[in-house]
Amino acid sequence: MNSYFLKNALVLGLLSAIGPFAIDMYLPALPTIGHSLGASPEAVQASLMAFFISLGIGQMIYGPLSDMFGRKPPLYFGLVLFALSSIGCALAPNVHTLIALRLLQGLGASAGMVVPRAVVRDLHTGTDATRLMSLLMLVFSVSPILAPLTGSLLIEWAGWRSVFWTVAIAAVMALALLFSSLRETRHAGERAQSDVRSAIKAYGLLLRDRHFLGLVFIGAFGISSFFAYLANSSFVLIDHYGFTPREFSLAFSANAASFIGVSQFTGRLGVRFGLVPMVRVAVTGYAAILTLLLVLNLLGNDHLNVMLALLFIGYGFLGLVVPTTAVLALEEHGAIAGTASALMGTLQFVTGAAVMALVDLFVDGTARPMVAGIAGCAIVSFIIAWVTLRGVKAHAAAA
């Protein structure tokens, strides 16, 4: 694996991590923000949901723009918007202002979510793309593994507002990295074929492509199960099980480490067994483990260690599903990779926001609503996978 391949993985992974960094550092602060701003848990969670919604919708804008103007200009704009809105969040006087600024922050962060996937497709296809995507996710993993712990330490040391000052600084550093280390991968001749009309036509084409949509929603419901955990775990682990913010950060990081660690085997397993069979097996294990967790919870088993162990295993299986389905979904749409990546990201984040809102309706102070939401997503992902991938040849995606 050459140094250019590794450099691309590092740069694209760090750019992708900016948005999640603003989520994961923020999680340990949710109860503290509520107390500081005199806001209810529902209002504080609304600030998180606002970020998710704009993070999803913004990708619909940046994707076509990256096809029209190249990959780098939308990234520059998004990072600047993210940095400015992060400063605004740090100065927010009340929860309503915070929610509005989190919307803007999500719009800025969405550029870093959609454009790096398109760059991967510009550079590679098949198992090479899967290797790069999994390496990108390895770098990306710095956010869910280290950010909650970093956030909890910052909160203890300087209060919750310091989290937003930190992510603003991270955005400025990302701008410098983008300028110095990433070349443009969407060439002028390719951009000439892209305009607003072609973007609308491309979205129409993608929305009629059942195979593309199936692959997108396998990943969407998989990611949504993690979103359900992300939105509720701080309240469940801190308020229900009595964790400190630092203990919560370590528990959260363990599940993220499982997801990211296993994802590094996607390239090797894809070459050996084929990408499609790997997804089938992984999504089956993922659904089976999390269904078992729900059944145990319904039978009255509320033991923390059981829940954490099964989540750790289940999210490990998910680490094989998400990067692989992303590569498979983009495989046949290289000419409109930015638009396809945008629609994928939007559908995934809107699905995640809907799942978070649904779980929020049943919050009762216990782990059961969160566990039910996570298991429900796993079951839906399993069903979509077996319908979408039925009859697909193993070699088709690994060629």
Contacts in CASP RR format, 6 or more apart in sequence:
PFRMAT RR
TARGET T0000
AUTHOR 0000-0000-0000
METHOD contacts of the structure
MODEL  1
MNSYFLKNALVLGLLSAIGPFAIDMYLPALPTIGHSLGASPEAVQASLMA
FFISLGIGQMIYGPLSDMFGRKPPLYFGLVLFALSSIGCALAPNVHTLIA
LRLLQGLGASAGMVVPRAVVRDLHTGTDATRLMSLLMLVFSVSPILAPLT
GSLLIEWAGWRSVFWTVAIAAVMALALLFSSLRETRHAGERAQSDVRSAI
KAYGLLLRDRHFLGLVFIGAFGISSFFAYLANSSFVLIDHYGFTPREFSL
AFSANAASFIGVSQFTGRLGVRFGLVPMVRVAVTGYAAILTLLLVLNLLG
NDHLNVMLALLFIGYGFLGLVVPTTAVLALEEHGAIAGTASALMGTLQFV
TGAAVMALVDLFVDGTARPMVAGIAGCAIVSFIIAWVTLRGVKAHAAAA
1 131 0 8 1.000
5 131 0 8 1.000
5 132 0 8 1.000
5 135 0 8 1.000
6 135 0 8 1.000
7 181 0 8 1.000
8 119 0 8 1.000
8 123 0 8 1.000
8 132 0 8 1.000
8 182 0 8 1.000
9 132 0 8 1.000
9 135 0 8 1.000
9 136 0 8 1.000
9 138 0 8 1.000
9 139 0 8 1.000
10 139 0 8 1.000
11 177 0 8 1.000
11 178 0 8 1.000
11 181 0 8 1.000
11 182 0 8 1.000
12 116 0 8 1.000
12 119 0 8 1.000
12 120 0 8 1.000
12 132 0 8 1.000
12 136 0 8 1.000
12 139 0 8 1.000
12 182 0 8 1.000
13 116 0 8 1.000
13 136 0 8 1.000
13 137 0 8 1.000
13 139 0 8 1.000
13 140 0 8 1.000
14 139 0 8 1.000
14 142 0 8 1.000
14 174 0 8 1.000
14 177 0 8 1.000
15 75 0 8 1.000
15 112 0 8 1.000
15 115 0 8 1.000
15 116 0 8 1.000
15 174 0 8 1.000
15 177 0 8 1.000
15 178 0 8 1.000
15 182 0 8 1.000
16 112 0 8 1.000
16 113 0 8 1.000
16 116 0 8 1.000
16 136 0 8 1.000
16 139 0 8 1.000
16 140 0 8 1.000
17 139 0 8 1.000
17 140 0 8 1.000
17 142 0 8 1.000
17 143 0 8 1.000
18 79 0 8 1.000
18 82 0 8 1.000
18 109 0 8 1.000
18 112 0 8 1.000
18 167 0 8 1.000
18 170 0 8 1.000
18 171 0 8 1.000
18 174 0 8 1.000
19 55 0 8 1.000
19 82 0 8 1.000
19 106 0 8 1.000
19 109 0 8 1.000
19 112 0 8 1.000
19 113 0 8 1.000
19 143 0 8 1.000
20 140 0 8 1.000
20 143 0 8 1.000
20 144 0 8 1.000
20 147 0 8 1.000
21 143 0 8 1.000
21 147 0 8 1.000
21 167 0 8 1.000
21 170 0 8 1.000
22 51 0 8 1.000
22 82 0 8 1.000
22 86 0 8 1.000
22 105 0 8 1.000
22 106 0 8 1.000
22 109 0 8 1.000
22 164 0 8 1.000
22 167 0 8 1.000
23 48 0 8 1.000
23 51 0 8 1.000
23 143 0 8 1.000
23 230 0 8 1.000
24 143 0 8 1.000
24 144 0 8 1.000
24 147 0 8 1.000
24 148 0 8 1.000
24 230 0 8 1.000
24 252 0 8 1.000
24 256 0 8 1.000
25 147 0 8 1.000
25 148 0 8 1.000
25 150 0 8 1.000
25 151 0 8 1.000
25 154 0 8 1.000
25 163 0 8 1.000
25 166 0 8 1.000
25 167 0 8 1.000
26 48 0 8 1.000
26 151 0 8 1.000
26 163 0 8 1.000
27 148 0 8 1.000
27 230 0 8 1.000
27 233 0 8 1.000
27 234 0 8 1.000
27 248 0 8 1.000
27 252 0 8 1.000
28 148 0 8 1.000
28 151 0 8 1.000
28 152 0 8 1.000
28 155 0 8 1.000
28 234 0 8 1.000
28 245 0 8 1.000
28 246 0 8 1.000
28 248 0 8 1.000
28 249 0 8 1.000
29 151 0 8 1.000
29 155 0 8 1.000
29 159 0 8 1.000
29 160 0 8 1.000
29 163 0 8 1.000
29 245 0 8 1.000
30 41 0 8 1.000
30 44 0 8 1.000
30 45 0 8 1.000
30 48 0 8 1.000
30 234 0 8 1.000
30 235 0 8 1.000
31 41 0 8 1.000
31 44 0 8 1.000
31 234 0 8 1.000
31 235 0 8 1.000
31 238 0 8 1.000
31 239 0 8 1.000
32 155 0 8 1.000
32 159 0 8 1.000
32 160 0 8 1.000
32 245 0 8 1.000
33 39 0 8 1.000
33 44 0 8 1.000
33 47 0 8 1.000
33 95 0 8 1.000
33 98 0 8 1.000
33 160 0 8 1.000
34 40 0 8 1.000
34 41 0 8 1.000
34 43 0 8 1.000
34 44 0 8 1.000
34 95 0 8 1.000
36 160 0 8 1.000
37 44 0 8 1.000
37 92 0 8 1.000
37 94 0 8 1.000
37 95 0 8 1.000
37 98 0 8 1.000
38 95 0 8 1.000
39 94 0 8 1.000
39 95 0 8 1.000
41 235 0 8 1.000
41 363 0 8 1.000
42 360 0 8 1.000
43 95 0 8 1.000
43 99 0 8 1.000
44 95 0 8 1.000
45 231 0 8 1.000
45 356 0 8 1.000
45 360 0 8 1.000
46 95 0 8 1.000
46 99 0 8 1.000
47 95 0 8 1.000
47 98 0 8 1.000
47 99 0 8 1.000
47 102 0 8 1.000
48 102 0 8 1.000
48 231 0 8 1.000
48 356 0 8 1.000
49 231 0 8 1.000
49 353 0 8 1.000
49 356 0 8 1.000
49 357 0 8 1.000
50 99 0 8 1.000
50 100 0 8 1.000
50 102 0 8 1.000
50 103 0 8 1.000
51 102 0 8 1.000
51 103 0 8 1.000
51 105 0 8 1.000
51 106 0 8 1.000
51 109 0 8 1.000
52 227 0 8 1.000
52 349 0 8 1.000
52 352 0 8 1.000
52 353 0 8 1.000
52 356 0 8 1.000
53 103 0 8 1.000
53 349 0 8 1.000
53 350 0 8 1.000
53 353 0 8 1.000
54 102 0 8 1.000
54 103 0 8 1.000
54 104 0 8 1.000
54 105 0 8 1.000
54 106 0 8 1.000
54 107 0 8 1.000
54 110 0 8 1.000
55 106 0 8 1.000
55 107 0 8 1.000
55 109 0 8 1.000
55 110 0 8 1.000
55 113 0 8 1.000
55 349 0 8 1.000
56 110 0 8 1.000
56 113 0 8 1.000
56 345 0 8 1.000
56 346 0 8 1.000
56 348 0 8 1.000
56 349 0 8 1.000
56 350 0 8 1.000
56 353 0 8 1.000
57 107 0 8 1.000
57 110 0 8 1.000
57 346 0 8 1.000
57 349 0 8 1.000
57 350 0 8 1.000
58 106 0 8 1.000
58 107 0 8 1.000
58 108 0 8 1.000
58 110 0 8 1.000
58 114 0 8 1.000
58 342 0 8 1.000
58 346 0 8 1.000
59 110 0 8 1.000
59 113 0 8 1.000
59 114 0 8 1.000
59 341 0 8 1.000
59 342 0 8 1.000
59 343 0 8 1.000
59 345 0 8 1.000
59 346 0 8 1.000
59 349 0 8 1.000
60 342 0 8 1.000
60 343 0 8 1.000
60 346 0 8 1.000
61 110 0 8 1.000
61 342 0 8 1.000
62 74 0 8 1.000
62 78 0 8 1.000
62 110 0 8 1.000
62 111 0 8 1.000
62 112 0 8 1.000
62 114 0 8 1.000
62 115 0 8 1.000
62 342 0 8 1.000
63 74 0 8 1.000
63 114 0 8 1.000
63 115 0 8 1.000
63 118 0 8 1.000
63 338 0 8 1.000
63 339 0 8 1.000
63 341 0 8 1.000
63 342 0 8 1.000
64 194 0 8 1.000
64 196 0 8 1.000
64 199 0 8 1.000
64 202 0 8 1.000
64 338 0 8 1.000
64 339 0 8 1.000
64 342 0 8 1.000
65 73 0 8 1.000
65 74 0 8 1.000
66 73 0 8 1.000
66 74 0 8 1.000
66 114 0 8 1.000
66 115 0 8 1.000
66 118 0 8 1.000
66 186 0 8 1.000
66 338 0 8 1.000
66 342 0 8 1.000
67 118 0 8 1.000
67 186 0 8 1.000
67 190 0 8 1.000
67 191 0 8 1.000
67 194 0 8 1.000
67 198 0 8 1.000
67 199 0 8 1.000
67 202 0 8 1.000
67 336 0 8 1.000
67 337 0 8 1.000
67 338 0 8 1.000
67 339 0 8 1.000
68 191 0 8 1.000
68 194 0 8 1.000
68 195 0 8 1.000
68 196 0 8 1.000
68 199 0 8 1.000
69 191 0 8 1.000
70 184 0 8 1.000
70 186 0 8 1.000
70 191 0 8 1.000
71 115 0 8 1.000
71 118 0 8 1.000
71 119 0 8 1.000
71 122 0 8 1.000
71 182 0 8 1.000
71 184 0 8 1.000
71 185 0 8 1.000
71 186 0 8 1.000
72 178 0 8 1.000
72 182 0 8 1.000
72 184 0 8 1.000
74 111 0 8 1.000
74 115 0 8 1.000
75 111 0 8 1.000
75 112 0 8 1.000
75 115 0 8 1.000
75 178 0 8 1.000
76 175 0 8 1.000
76 178 0 8 1.000
77 108 0 8 1.000
77 111 0 8 1.000
78 107 0 8 1.000
78 108 0 8 1.000
78 109 0 8 1.000
78 110 0 8 1.000
78 111 0 8 1.000
78 112 0 8 1.000
79 108 0 8 1.000
79 111 0 8 1.000
79 112 0 8 1.000
79 171 0 8 1.000
79 174 0 8 1.000
79 175 0 8 1.000
79 178 0 8 1.000
80 171 0 8 1.000
80 175 0 8 1.000
81 104 0 8 1.000
81 105 0 8 1.000
81 107 0 8 1.000
81 108 0 8 1.000
82 105 0 8 1.000
82 106 0 8 1.000
82 108 0 8 1.000
82 109 0 8 1.000
82 167 0 8 1.000
82 171 0 8 1.000
83 168 0 8 1.000
83 171 0 8 1.000
83 172 0 8 1.000
83 175 0 8 1.000
84 104 0 8 1.000
85 101 0 8 1.000
85 102 0 8 1.000
85 104 0 8 1.000
85 105 0 8 1.000
85 106 0 8 1.000
85 107 0 8 1.000
85 108 0 8 1.000
86 105 0 8 1.000
86 164 0 8 1.000
86 165 0 8 1.000
86 167 0 8 1.000
86 168 0 8 1.000
86 171 0 8 1.000
87 164 0 8 1.000
87 165 0 8 1.000
87 168 0 8 1.000
88 101 0 8 1.000
88 164 0 8 1.000
89 98 0 8 1.000
89 101 0 8 1.000
89 102 0 8 1.000
89 105 0 8 1.000
89 164 0 8 1.000
90 161 0 8 1.000
90 162 0 8 1.000
90 164 0 8 1.000
90 165 0 8 1.000
90 168 0 8 1.000
91 161 0 8 1.000
92 98 0 8 1.000
92 101 0 8 1.000
113 345 0 8 1.000
113 349 0 8 1.000
114 338 0 8 1.000
114 341 0 8 1.000
114 342 0 8 1.000
114 345 0 8 1.000
115 338 0 8 1.000
115 341 0 8 1.000
116 136 0 8 1.000
117 133 0 8 1.000
117 326 0 8 1.000
117 330 0 8 1.000
117 337 0 8 1.000
117 338 0 8 1.000
117 341 0 8 1.000
117 344 0 8 1.000
118 186 0 8 1.000
118 337 0 8 1.000
118 338 0 8 1.000
118 340 0 8 1.000
118 341 0 8 1.000
119 182 0 8 1.000
119 185 0 8 1.000
120 129 0 8 1.000
120 132 0 8 1.000
120 133 0 8 1.000
120 136 0 8 1.000
120 327 0 8 1.000
120 330 0 8 1.000
121 129 0 8 1.000
121 330 0 8 1.000
121 333 0 8 1.000
121 334 0 8 1.000
121 337 0 8 1.000
121 338 0 8 1.000
121 340 0 8 1.000
121 341 0 8 1.000
122 185 0 8 1.000
122 186 0 8 1.000
122 334 0 8 1.000
122 337 0 8 1.000
123 129 0 8 1.000
123 132 0 8 1.000
123 185 0 8 1.000
124 131 0 8 1.000
124 132 0 8 1.000
125 331 0 8 1.000
126 275 0 8 1.000
126 327 0 8 1.000
126 331 0 8 1.000
126 397 0 8 1.000
126 398 0 8 1.000
126 399 0 8 1.000
127 267 0 8 1.000
127 270 0 8 1.000
127 271 0 8 1.000
127 275 0 8 1.000
127 398 0 8 1.000
129 327 0 8 1.000
129 330 0 8 1.000
129 331 0 8 1.000
130 266 0 8 1.000
130 267 0 8 1.000
130 270 0 8 1.000
130 275 0 8 1.000
130 323 0 8 1.000
130 324 0 8 1.000
130 327 0 8 1.000
131 266 0 8 1.000
131 267 0 8 1.000
133 266 0 8 1.000
133 323 0 8 1.000
133 326 0 8 1.000
133 327 0 8 1.000
134 263 0 8 1.000
134 264 0 8 1.000
134 265 0 8 1.000
134 266 0 8 1.000
134 267 0 8 1.000
134 323 0 8 1.000
135 264 0 8 1.000
137 260 0 8 1.000
137 263 0 8 1.000
137 322 0 8 1.000
137 323 0 8 1.000
138 260 0 8 1.000
138 261 0 8 1.000
138 263 0 8 1.000
138 264 0 8 1.000
140 260 0 8 1.000
141 256 0 8 1.000
141 257 0 8 1.000
141 259 0 8 1.000
141 260 0 8 1.000
141 261 0 8 1.000
143 256 0 8 1.000
144 252 0 8 1.000
144 253 0 8 1.000
144 255 0 8 1.000
144 256 0 8 1.000
144 259 0 8 1.000
144 260 0 8 1.000
145 253 0 8 1.000
145 256 0 8 1.000
145 257 0 8 1.000
145 260 0 8 1.000
146 253 0 8 1.000
148 248 0 8 1.000
148 249 0 8 1.000
148 252 0 8 1.000
148 253 0 8 1.000
149 246 0 8 1.000
149 249 0 8 1.000
149 250 0 8 1.000
149 253 0 8 1.000
150 166 0 8 1.000
151 163 0 8 1.000
151 166 0 8 1.000
151 249 0 8 1.000
152 244 0 8 1.000
152 245 0 8 1.000
152 246 0 8 1.000
152 248 0 8 1.000
152 249 0 8 1.000
153 246 0 8 1.000
154 162 0 8 1.000
154 163 0 8 1.000
154 166 0 8 1.000
155 162 0 8 1.000
155 163 0 8 1.000
155 245 0 8 1.000
156 245 0 8 1.000
156 246 0 8 1.000
190 335 0 8 1.000
193 335 0 8 1.000
194 336 0 8 1.000
198 336 0 8 1.000
199 339 0 8 1.000
202 336 0 8 1.000
202 339 0 8 1.000
202 340 0 8 1.000
203 339 0 8 1.000
203 343 0 8 1.000
205 336 0 8 1.000
206 212 0 8 1.000
206 213 0 8 1.000
206 333 0 8 1.000
206 336 0 8 1.000
206 339 0 8 1.000
206 340 0 8 1.000
206 343 0 8 1.000
207 213 0 8 1.000
207 343 0 8 1.000
210 388 0 8 1.000
211 388 0 8 1.000
212 329 0 8 1.000
212 332 0 8 1.000
212 333 0 8 1.000
212 340 0 8 1.000
213 347 0 8 1.000
214 329 0 8 1.000
214 384 0 8 1.000
214 387 0 8 1.000
214 388 0 8 1.000
215 325 0 8 1.000
215 326 0 8 1.000
215 328 0 8 1.000
215 329 0 8 1.000
215 388 0 8 1.000
216 325 0 8 1.000
216 329 0 8 1.000
216 343 0 8 1.000
216 344 0 8 1.000
216 345 0 8 1.000
216 347 0 8 1.000
216 348 0 8 1.000
217 347 0 8 1.000
217 351 0 8 1.000
217 381 0 8 1.000
217 384 0 8 1.000
218 279 0 8 1.000
218 283 0 8 1.000
218 321 0 8 1.000
218 325 0 8 1.000
218 381 0 8 1.000
218 384 0 8 1.000
218 385 0 8 1.000
218 388 0 8 1.000
219 321 0 8 1.000
219 322 0 8 1.000
219 325 0 8 1.000
219 326 0 8 1.000
219 348 0 8 1.000
219 381 0 8 1.000
220 347 0 8 1.000
220 348 0 8 1.000
220 351 0 8 1.000
220 352 0 8 1.000
221 351 0 8 1.000
221 355 0 8 1.000
221 377 0 8 1.000
221 378 0 8 1.000
221 380 0 8 1.000
221 381 0 8 1.000
221 384 0 8 1.000
222 286 0 8 1.000
222 318 0 8 1.000
222 321 0 8 1.000
222 322 0 8 1.000
222 377 0 8 1.000
222 378 0 8 1.000
222 381 0 8 1.000
223 322 0 8 1.000
223 348 0 8 1.000
223 351 0 8 1.000
223 352 0 8 1.000
224 348 0 8 1.000
224 351 0 8 1.000
224 352 0 8 1.000
224 354 0 8 1.000
224 355 0 8 1.000
224 356 0 8 1.000
224 377 0 8 1.000
225 290 0 8 1.000
225 318 0 8 1.000
225 355 0 8 1.000
225 373 0 8 1.000
225 374 0 8 1.000
225 375 0 8 1.000
225 376 0 8 1.000
225 377 0 8 1.000
225 378 0 8 1.000
225 381 0 8 1.000
226 259 0 8 1.000
226 315 0 8 1.000
226 318 0 8 1.000
227 352 0 8 1.000
227 353 0 8 1.000
227 355 0 8 1.000
227 356 0 8 1.000
228 352 0 8 1.000
228 355 0 8 1.000
228 356 0 8 1.000
228 359 0 8 1.000
228 370 0 8 1.000
228 373 0 8 1.000
228 374 0 8 1.000
228 377 0 8 1.000
229 255 0 8 1.000
229 311 0 8 1.000
229 370 0 8 1.000
229 374 0 8 1.000
231 356 0 8 1.000
231 359 0 8 1.000
231 360 0 8 1.000
232 359 0 8 1.000
232 360 0 8 1.000
232 363 0 8 1.000
232 369 0 8 1.000
232 370 0 8 1.000
233 248 0 8 1.000
233 251 0 8 1.000
233 252 0 8 1.000
233 370 0 8 1.000
234 248 0 8 1.000
235 363 0 8 1.000
235 365 0 8 1.000
236 365 0 8 1.000
236 366 0 8 1.000
236 367 0 8 1.000
236 370 0 8 1.000
237 243 0 8 1.000
237 247 0 8 1.000
237 248 0 8 1.000
237 251 0 8 1.000
237 252 0 8 1.000
238 244 0 8 1.000
238 245 0 8 1.000
238 248 0 8 1.000
239 365 0 8 1.000
240 365 0 8 1.000
240 366 0 8 1.000
240 367 0 8 1.000
241 304 0 8 1.000
241 367 0 8 1.000
243 251 0 8 1.000
251 308 0 8 1.000
254 308 0 8 1.000
254 312 0 8 1.000
255 308 0 8 1.000
255 311 0 8 1.000
255 312 0 8 1.000
255 315 0 8 1.000
256 315 0 8 1.000
258 312 0 8 1.000
258 313 0 8 1.000
258 314 0 8 1.000
258 315 0 8 1.000
258 316 0 8 1.000
258 319 0 8 1.000
259 315 0 8 1.000
259 316 0 8 1.000
259 318 0 8 1.000
259 319 0 8 1.000
259 322 0 8 1.000
260 319 0 8 1.000
261 316 0 8 1.000
261 319 0 8 1.000
262 316 0 8 1.000
262 317 0 8 1.000
262 319 0 8 1.000
262 320 0 8 1.000
263 319 0 8 1.000
263 320 0 8 1.000
263 322 0 8 1.000
263 323 0 8 1.000
265 320 0 8 1.000
266 275 0 8 1.000
266 278 0 8 1.000
266 319 0 8 1.000
266 320 0 8 1.000
266 323 0 8 1.000
266 324 0 8 1.000
269 278 0 8 1.000
269 320 0 8 1.000
270 278 0 8 1.000
270 324 0 8 1.000
270 398 0 8 1.000
271 398 0 8 1.000
273 394 0 8 1.000
274 394 0 8 1.000
274 395 0 8 1.000
274 397 0 8 1.000
274 398 0 8 1.000
275 324 0 8 1.000
275 327 0 8 1.000
275 328 0 8 1.000
275 394 0 8 1.000
275 397 0 8 1.000
275 398 0 8 1.000
276 328 0 8 1.000
276 389 0 8 1.000
276 392 0 8 1.000
276 393 0 8 1.000
276 394 0 8 1.000
276 396 0 8 1.000
276 397 0 8 1.000
276 398 0 8 1.000
277 394 0 8 1.000
278 320 0 8 1.000
278 324 0 8 1.000
279 320 0 8 1.000
279 321 0 8 1.000
279 324 0 8 1.000
279 325 0 8 1.000
279 328 0 8 1.000
279 385 0 8 1.000
279 389 0 8 1.000
280 385 0 8 1.000
280 386 0 8 1.000
280 389 0 8 1.000
282 317 0 8 1.000
282 318 0 8 1.000
282 319 0 8 1.000
282 320 0 8 1.000
282 321 0 8 1.000
282 324 0 8 1.000
283 317 0 8 1.000
283 321 0 8 1.000
283 381 0 8 1.000
283 382 0 8 1.000
283 385 0 8 1.000
283 386 0 8 1.000
284 382 0 8 1.000
285 314 0 8 1.000
285 317 0 8 1.000
286 314 0 8 1.000
286 316 0 8 1.000
286 317 0 8 1.000
286 318 0 8 1.000
286 321 0 8 1.000
286 378 0 8 1.000
286 381 0 8 1.000
286 382 0 8 1.000
287 378 0 8 1.000
287 379 0 8 1.000
287 381 0 8 1.000
287 382 0 8 1.000
289 310 0 8 1.000
289 313 0 8 1.000
289 314 0 8 1.000
289 317 0 8 1.000
289 378 0 8 1.000
290 310 0 8 1.000
290 311 0 8 1.000
290 314 0 8 1.000
290 374 0 8 1.000
290 375 0 8 1.000
290 376 0 8 1.000
290 378 0 8 1.000
290 379 0 8 1.000
291 375 0 8 1.000
291 378 0 8 1.000
291 379 0 8 1.000
292 310 0 8 1.000
293 306 0 8 1.000
293 307 0 8 1.000
293 310 0 8 1.000
293 311 0 8 1.000
293 371 0 8 1.000
293 374 0 8 1.000
293 375 0 8 1.000
294 371 0 8 1.000
294 372 0 8 1.000
294 374 0 8 1.000
294 375 0 8 1.000
294 376 0 8 1.000
296 306 0 8 1.000
296 310 0 8 1.000
297 307 0 8 1.000
297 367 0 8 1.000
297 368 0 8 1.000
297 371 0 8 1.000
297 372 0 8 1.000
298 368 0 8 1.000
302 366 0 8 1.000
302 367 0 8 1.000
307 367 0 8 1.000
307 371 0 8 1.000
311 374 0 8 1.000
314 378 0 8 1.000
321 381 0 8 1.000
321 385 0 8 1.000
326 344 0 8 1.000
327 397 0 8 1.000
328 397 0 8 1.000
329 340 0 8 1.000
329 344 0 8 1.000
330 337 0 8 1.000
330 340 0 8 1.000
330 341 0 8 1.000
330 344 0 8 1.000
331 397 0 8 1.000
333 339 0 8 1.000
333 340 0 8 1.000
334 340 0 8 1.000
355 373 0 8 1.000
355 377 0 8 1.000
358 373 0 8 1.000
359 369 0 8 1.000
359 370 0 8 1.000
359 372 0 8 1.000
359 373 0 8 1.000
362 369 0 8 1.000
362 372 0 8 1.000
363 369 0 8 1.000
END
